[in-house]
Amino acid sequence: MPKVKTNSSAKKRFKLTGTGKIARKNAFKSHILTKKSTKRKRNLTQTSLVSNADMGNVKRMLAIGK
């Protein structure tokens, strides 16, 4: 049985937490920042968790649980 390859773009974008959840960065923080409030930009800096609906796809890309 061959090894399962990890998706290269996914391993750069997602991190596994200690409890087994998957952390991600928030979108909308790369450009056109002048019209966004300081509070909004500050909150976008923090990491979020991947939703349960997307968890299966992300785990498949990261080859977790295979």
C-alpha positions in Angstrom: 0.0 0.0 0.0 1.6 3.4 -1.0 1.9 6.3 1.4 -0.8 9.0 1.3 0.6 12.3 0.2 -0.2 15.5 2.1 -1.5 18.4 0.1 1.4 20.9 0.0 -0.8 24.0 0.0 -2.9 22.7 2.9 0.1 22.0 5.2 1.1 25.6 4.8 -2.4 26.9 5.7 -3.5 24.7 8.6 -2.1 23.7 11.9 -3.2 21.0 14.3 -4.0 22.1 17.8 -3.2 20.0 20.9 -6.8 18.9 21.2 -6.9 17.6 17.6 -8.8 20.6 16.1 -7.5 22.4 13.0 -6.6 26.1 13.2 -6.6 28.4 10.2 -5.9 32.1 9.5 -8.8 34.5 8.7 -9.3 35.8 5.2 -9.7 39.5 4.1 -6.4 40.7 5.8 -4.1 41.0 2.8 -5.0 44.2 0.9 -7.6 47.0 0.7 -7.1 47.6 4.4 -7.8 51.4 4.4 -11.6 51.0 4.5 -11.6 48.4 7.2 -11.7 49.6 10.8 -8.8 49.0 13.2 -10.9 46.7 15.4 -11.9 44.6 12.4 -8.3 44.3 11.2 -7.1 43.4 14.7 -9.7 40.6 15.0 -8.8 39.2 11.6 -5.2 38.7 12.9 -6.3 36.0 15.3 -6.6 32.4 14.2 -9.9 30.6 13.9 -10.9 26.9 13.9 -12.0 25.1 10.8 -15.8 24.4 10.9 -17.2 20.9 11.3 -18.6 21.1 7.8 -15.1 21.5 6.3 -13.2 19.3 8.8 -13.4 16.1 6.6 -12.0 17.8 3.5 -9.2 19.4 5.4 -8.3 16.2 7.2 -8.2 14.4 3.9 -5.8 17.0 2.5 -3.6 16.8 5.5 -3.7 12.9 5.5 -4.9 12.9 9.1 -6.4 9.6 10.3 -5.3 7.6 7.3 
